[in-house]
Amino acid sequence: MKDLEPLFCNLYGSTGPYVIVLHGGPAAAGSAELLAKGLADSFRVIEPYQRGSSDTPLSVARHIADIHEIVEEIPGGGKPALVGESWGAMLALSYAAAHPQAIDALALVGCGTFDKTSRARIVEILESRMDAKIRSELNTLETQSSDSFERMKKRYALLTGLYDYAPIKTSADENNNLDTFDVRAHKETWDDMLRLQAKGIYPAAFSAIRSPIAMLHGSYDPHPGPMIRDSLLPHIPHLEYREWEKCGHRPWIEKYVQDEFFRALKDWLILHCSNNM
């Protein structure tokens, strides 16, 4: 493992406990930038860009090993908290199951799915929000575009508005990261996660997690928060759940809940983080 290139990491903040923020996707490096920056006034934040594709196929285990190398480099041997968004929340759970003694706390923002029923519900919700124009453009895209990268970018551009309720647009809009989206890394990683779920490894392995866990969700998020929560509770009975109205998949950019979301997340992290100042 040591012969692989180290991950690129953005660093924010200079005081407070350490927090590692994991982006979504898989392979959507940079999607958690505004979430990470929003925590920097209270924490020392590490935002790693998860490993991209190479000659060696990616796996969930590879991503877990990468995170562990970052955790082991925390000065003074302190335990960080993990904050994962979307796919990053799934990876955070997977890491915490493999290394239950290595972290202080775990916050899941817009967590992804661990069963077919929840994934089917996402499709239903998105389809219910599509208008005729979006449906037509999606049909045209699937039949006329052969480039998987371009097809993915255009599909995302068509659907992204269906995930947000009232997003605040900024000069650092997270959609910009599409230009560097690694399609092969996404497919390899997601296929491995689905394989692990099909074998019954996840979410059963999460029973090993003893750290405090909070799940933070928007009621407008196509990811069905209560369904995902209920799929996790048999394995993580101490899971805390909080949901906001008028809030989509990315609470940190939502007009009506942004301030309350950051306040709640920071308060919860400070309560459960050790004093690794």
Secondary structure, DSSP 8 states (H G I E B T S, - for coil): -TTS----EEEE-SSSSEEEEE--TTT-TTTTHHHHHHTTTTSEEEEE------SS---HHHHHHHHHHHHHTSGGG---EEEEETHHHHHHHHHHHH-TTS-S-EEEES---SSHHHHHHHHHHHHHH--HHHHHHHHHHHHH---HHHHHHHHHHHHGGGT-SSB---TT-GGGGGGG--HHHHHHHHHHHHHHHHTT-TTGGGGG--S-EEEEEETT-SS-HHHHHHHHTTT-TT-EEEEESS--S-GGGBTTTHHHHHHHHHHHHHHHS----
